[in-house]
Structures are given as structure tokens and as C-alpha cells.
């Protein structure tokens, strides 16, 4: 949410439209009500600020802007180890923010991806096939099956990270950036 607000001033409906258009429900479960709840929390923490704006005869609505403290918080989070090493939540969310927010420069962005690649390679080494046999002997076939699933998911993400880094090296990170004006267009696209 902070990354979306970091691009340009936007109202809650625009954020909901971006989440809808981007297919964000694949990686985050966030209802329209929850969006406003998170916006209030971010505002309370001083990471964003809201002003009321009126468009024509419509009722006023809050437009959210990121604060300097919010920019720094976003920047720190994107570069943090939590964003790189967490396996409980998908890295897709971090990647989306790297592509959407302008919080990091290209080299910092690529550093985050390289660090993620290193984490995945380490996990893959720790999940070597011989470890599966030891796990099977100690805990049975169900544990071994979960081990194989983890290994295949990590291997797939590692291959994906490699392809992103290759494309970025060839074409530059900007090919992954969400075009300017997306939040503005989402805000205009009223239902």
C-alpha cells in the first residue's frame, strides 16, 4: 500500500482499482474495507498524509500522499533482510513493489534481487536430495513429500529470479517498471 501511495497522490478507490487490475488477490487478501483500514494505520504512523479534495459535485474524498518518513520506511523495508529472506510470504509482493515504487535506484533494486537469489540458492543447497532420504527415514513419506514440494518451489523461483536478472542486465531494470500515470488512470476508472 505504501508503495502504491509513493508513486503519486491517490484516493482509496484508486488503490482498490490498482489491486483489482493488477490481480493482486493472487498474493494478498485485501478487501476494500481493509484498504481503508491500512490507509488509516499508515496515516496514524505518519507514513502518509490525507487531504480532502472535491471533484465537481461529487462528495469530498481523501487523497493520500506519502510523507518523507514514509519514503524512507518504504526504502528501508525494500532493502531489508525481511523482504529478501522471508519464505512465509511470497517474494512476488516485494517484486511488485520494486517494479511499482520508485523507492530504490536500479542498482539497489538489482541488489535486492541478487540477495534473494543467494537466499534461494542456499535453501536449495540445504534441501539437497540426500537430505530428503534422511528426512524420509526419520519422519516418513509425508515429510519427504513436503520437502520435495519446498525444493521444487525454491528451484522454480530461483530460475525466475535468474531470468529477471538476465532480462534486467540486457534491457535495464526500467522494463519492469509500471508505467507512469497508472494510479491516475485507475482513479479515473470509476465503476
C-alpha positions in Angstrom: 0.0 0.0 0.0 2.8 2.4 0.9 4.4 1.6 -2.5 1.2 2.5 -4.3 0.9 5.8 -2.5 4.6 6.5 -3.1 4.1 6.9 -6.9 1.7 9.8 -6.8 -1.2 11.1 -4.7 -4.2 8.7 -4.9 -7.5 8.0 -3.2 -8.7 4.8 -1.7 -10.9 3.8 -4.7 -7.8 4.2 -7.0 -5.8 1.9 -4.7 -8.7 -0.7 -4.9 -8.7 -0.4 -8.7 -5.0 -0.9 -8.9 -5.2 -4.0 -6.7 -8.1 -5.3 -8.9 -6.5 -4.5 -12.2 -3.1 -6.0 -11.2 -4.6 -9.3 -10.0 -3.1 -8.6 -6.5 -5.6 -11.1 -5.0 -3.2 -13.8 -6.2 -0.7 -12.8 -3.4 -2.6 -10.7 -0.9 -6.1 -11.0 0.5 -7.3 -7.4 0.9 -10.9 -6.2 0.8 -11.8 -2.6 0.0 -12.6 -2.2 3.7 -9.1 -3.4 4.6 -7.5 -1.0 2.2 -9.1 1.9 4.1 -8.1 0.3 7.4 -4.4 0.1 6.3 -4.5 3.7 5.0 -5.7 4.9 8.4 -2.9 2.9 10.1 -0.3 4.3 7.7 -1.6 7.8 8.3 -1.6 7.3 12.1 2.0 6.2 11.8 2.9 9.4 9.9 3.9 7.5 6.8 1.2 9.0 4.6 -1.0 12.1 4.9 -4.5 12.6 3.7 -6.2 15.8 2.3 -9.8 16.1 1.2 -10.4 17.0 -2.4 -13.6 17.6 -4.2 -14.2 16.9 -7.9 -17.2 18.7 -9.3 -20.4 17.9 -7.5 -19.1 14.7 -6.0 -18.7 14.4 -2.3 -15.1 15.1 -1.0 -12.8 12.2 -0.7 -9.4 11.7 0.9 -6.3 11.8 -1.3 -3.3 10.2 0.2 0.4 11.3 -0.3 3.5 9.6 1.1 5.5 11.6 3.6 9.3 11.8 3.7 9.2 9.4 6.7 7.0 7.0 4.6 9.5 7.2 1.7 12.4 6.3 4.0 10.4 3.5 5.6 9.5 2.0 2.2 13.1 2.3 1.1 14.4 0.6 4.3 11.8 -2.2 4.0 12.5 -3.0 0.4 16.2 -3.3 1.2 15.7 -5.2 4.5 16.6 -8.8 5.0 12.9 -9.4 5.9 11.9 -8.6 2.3 14.6 -10.9 0.9 14.7 -14.0 3.2 11.1 -14.4 4.2 9.7 -17.6 2.8 6.3 -17.4 4.6 5.0 -14.7 2.2 5.7 -14.7 -1.5 8.6 -12.7 -2.9 6.1 -11.6 -5.5 4.9 -8.8 -3.2 8.4 -7.5 -2.9 9.0 -7.7 -6.6 5.7 -5.9 -7.3 6.9 -3.0 -5.1 10.3 -3.0 -6.7 8.6 -2.6 -10.1 5.9 -0.2 -8.9 7.6 2.1 -6.3 10.5 4.4 -7.2 12.0 4.0 -3.7 15.2 2.3 -4.9 17.5 3.1 -7.8 18.4 0.4 -10.3 21.5 -0.9 -8.6 19.8 -1.1 -5.2 16.9 -2.9 -6.8 19.2 -5.4 -8.5 21.0 -5.9 -5.2 17.7 -6.9 -3.6 17.2 -9.5 -6.4 20.7 -10.8 -6.1 20.4 -11.2 -2.4 17.1 -13.1 -2.9 18.9 -15.3 -5.4 21.6 -16.0 -2.9 19.0 -16.9 -0.2 17.2 -19.3 -2.6 20.5 -20.9 -3.7 21.3 -21.5 0.0 17.9 -23.0 0.7 18.2 -25.3 -2.4 21.6 -26.5 -1.1 20.1 -27.2 2.3 17.3 -29.2 0.5 19.7 -31.5 -1.4 18.3 -34.9 -2.4 20.3 -36.8 0.2 18.6 -34.7 2.9 15.2 -36.0 1.6 16.3 -39.6 2.3 17.4 -38.7 5.8 14.0 -36.9 6.4 12.1 -39.9 5.0 14.0 -42.3 7.3 13.3 -40.1 10.3 9.8 -38.8 9.7 8.2 -40.8 6.8 7.0 -40.2 3.3 4.7 -37.2 4.1 7.6 -35.2 5.4 9.7 -36.2 2.3 6.8 -35.1 0.0 6.6 -31.7 1.7 10.4 -31.5 1.4 10.2 -32.1 -2.4 7.5 -29.5 -2.7 9.6 -26.9 -1.0 12.6 -27.8 -3.1 10.6 -27.6 -6.4 9.1 -24.2 -5.4 12.5 -22.8 -4.4 14.1 -24.1 -7.7 11.3 -22.5 -9.7 11.6 -19.1 -8.0 15.4 -19.3 -8.4 15.0 -19.9 -12.1 12.6 -17.0 -12.3 14.9 -14.7 -10.5 17.7 -15.7 -12.9 15.5 -14.8 -15.9 14.6 -11.4 -14.4 18.3 -10.6 -13.7 19.2 -11.7 -17.2 16.5 -9.5 -18.7 17.4 -6.6 -16.5 21.1 -7.0 -17.5 20.1 -6.9 -21.2 17.3 -4.4 -21.2 17.8 -2.5 -17.9 15.5 -2.5 -14.9 13.1 0.0 -16.4 11.5 -2.7 -18.5 9.9 -4.0 -15.2 8.7 -0.5 -14.0 5.0 0.1 -14.0 4.3 3.0 -16.4 3.7 6.5 -15.0 0.1 7.5 -14.8 -1.2 4.1 -13.7 -2.6 5.4 -10.4 -4.1 8.4 -12.1 -5.8 6.2 -14.7 -7.0 3.8 -12.0 -8.5 6.7 -10.1 -10.4 7.9 -13.2 -11.7 4.5 -14.0 -14.9 4.8 -11.8 -17.3 1.9 -11.7 
